[in-house]
Amino acid sequence: MEKLIELVMDYNRIYTLCGADDQCAGGILKDANNLEKLSLSNVQLTFVSMTKLEILDLSGNQLQSLSTNWISQENNLQRLNLNNNLFTNTSSMRLDNVAKLQVLDISGNPLEKITVKSFKYLPENTTVDVIQGYKCY
């Protein structure tokens, strides 16, 4: 799996993912050192520790919140898809560890409250898709 760049693992029972250079190494992706795009739509993931990952799709997972340390501090995440989950408030998304994020898709969530403070750690040029087809810059 050393040459693997893109992986789709939708509709599986996966809770934790780790890469070779991470604390919890030894998991199913321990040799996926070059993985850049990972789709985990409709799984039950709680923690991602993959430092080279650039694109992460967590759509359709019935997520209501992300834990404080849902992703490792050292990450290269540029695109995050959280659409079609159960987020009702943006403050439950915990976006403080994604300093390189360029695109965030939170469309399709039953959002009742969007708090500007939730996005304060995102880079200035991050695009946030709140409602499919409508983007905030």
C-alpha positions as CSV (number, residue, x, y, z in Angstrom):
1,M,0.0,0.0,0.0
2,E,3.0,2.3,-0.2
3,K,1.9,3.8,-3.5
4,L,-1.7,4.2,-2.5
5,I,-2.8,7.9,-3.0
6,E,-6.6,7.6,-2.9
7,L,-8.8,5.2,-0.9
8,V,-12.6,4.9,-0.7
9,M,-13.8,3.0,2.4
10,D,-17.4,4.1,2.5
11,Y,-20.0,2.0,4.4
12,N,-17.6,0.2,6.7
13,R,-17.4,-0.2,10.5
14,I,-14.2,1.8,11.1
15,Y,-13.6,3.7,14.3
16,T,-9.9,4.8,14.3
17,L,-7.4,5.3,11.4
18,C,-3.7,5.7,11.8
19,G,-0.8,6.1,9.4
20,A,2.7,4.7,9.7
21,D,4.2,7.9,11.2
22,D,1.5,8.4,13.8
23,Q,1.2,7.5,17.5
24,C,-1.2,4.6,17.0
25,A,0.7,3.1,14.1
26,G,0.1,-0.5,13.3
27,G,-3.4,-0.2,12.0
28,I,-4.8,-1.1,8.6
29,L,-3.2,1.9,6.9
30,K,0.2,1.6,8.5
31,D,1.9,1.3,5.1
32,A,-0.2,4.0,3.3
33,N,2.5,6.7,3.6
34,N,1.4,8.6,0.5
35,L,-2.3,8.6,1.1
36,E,-3.8,12.0,0.2
37,K,-7.5,11.4,-0.3
38,L,-9.6,9.3,1.9
39,S,-13.4,8.8,1.7
40,L,-15.1,7.5,4.8
41,S,-18.7,8.3,4.0
42,N,-21.2,6.4,6.1
43,V,-18.8,5.0,8.7
44,Q,-18.5,5.5,12.5
45,L,-15.1,7.1,12.7
46,T,-14.0,8.8,15.9
47,F,-10.3,9.6,15.3
48,V,-8.0,10.2,12.4
49,S,-4.2,10.2,12.7
50,M,-2.7,10.5,9.2
51,T,-0.3,13.3,8.7
52,K,-0.2,13.4,4.9
53,L,-3.9,13.2,4.4
54,E,-5.2,16.2,2.3
55,I,-8.8,15.3,1.6
56,L,-11.2,13.6,4.1
57,D,-14.8,12.8,3.4
58,L,-16.9,12.1,6.5
59,S,-20.2,12.7,4.9
60,G,-23.4,10.8,5.9
61,N,-22.0,9.5,9.2
62,Q,-24.8,10.9,11.5
63,L,-22.1,12.9,13.3
64,Q,-23.5,15.3,15.9
65,S,-20.1,16.5,17.0
66,L,-16.4,16.0,16.6
67,S,-14.3,15.3,19.7
68,T,-11.6,17.8,20.8
69,N,-8.8,15.6,19.4
70,W,-10.6,14.0,16.4
71,I,-7.6,14.7,14.2
72,S,-3.9,14.7,15.0
73,Q,-2.2,18.1,15.6
74,E,0.2,17.4,12.7
75,N,-2.0,17.2,9.6
76,N,-2.1,18.5,6.1
77,L,-5.9,18.4,5.7
78,Q,-7.0,20.8,2.9
79,R,-10.5,19.6,2.1
80,L,-13.0,18.3,4.7
81,N,-16.5,17.1,3.8
82,L,-18.9,16.9,6.8
83,N,-22.1,17.2,4.7
84,N,-25.2,15.2,5.4
85,N,-24.5,14.6,9.1
86,L,-26.5,15.7,12.2
87,F,-24.6,18.8,13.2
88,T,-27.0,21.4,14.7
89,N,-24.4,23.9,15.8
90,T,-21.0,24.8,14.2
91,S,-19.3,24.9,17.5
92,S,-19.6,21.1,17.8
93,M,-17.4,20.7,14.8
94,R,-14.0,21.4,16.5
95,L,-12.2,23.0,13.7
96,D,-9.2,24.3,15.7
97,N,-6.7,21.6,14.4
98,V,-7.1,22.2,10.7
99,A,-4.9,25.2,10.0
100,K,-4.3,24.3,6.3
101,L,-8.0,23.7,5.4
102,Q,-9.1,25.3,2.1
103,V,-12.6,23.9,1.7
104,L,-15.1,22.9,4.3
105,D,-18.5,21.4,3.3
106,I,-21.1,21.4,6.0
107,S,-24.1,21.5,3.8
108,G,-27.0,19.1,4.4
109,N,-26.8,19.4,8.2
110,P,-29.8,20.5,10.3
111,L,-27.8,23.6,11.4
112,E,-29.8,25.7,13.8
113,K,-26.9,27.9,14.9
114,I,-23.8,29.1,12.9
115,T,-21.3,30.7,15.2
116,V,-18.5,32.8,13.6
117,K,-16.3,31.9,16.5
118,S,-16.4,28.3,15.3
119,F,-14.3,29.3,12.3
120,K,-11.7,31.5,13.9
121,Y,-8.9,29.0,13.5
122,L,-9.5,28.5,9.8
123,P,-7.2,30.2,7.3
124,E,-8.6,33.4,5.8
125,N,-9.1,31.9,2.3
126,T,-11.1,28.8,3.4
127,T,-14.3,28.3,1.5
128,V,-17.2,27.0,3.6
129,D,-20.2,25.4,1.8
130,V,-23.1,25.9,4.2
131,I,-26.0,25.1,1.9
132,Q,-25.4,23.1,-1.3
133,G,-24.7,25.6,-4.0
134,Y,-24.1,28.6,-1.6
135,K,-20.5,29.2,-0.5
136,C,-19.1,31.6,2.1
137,Y,-15.6,33.0,1.5
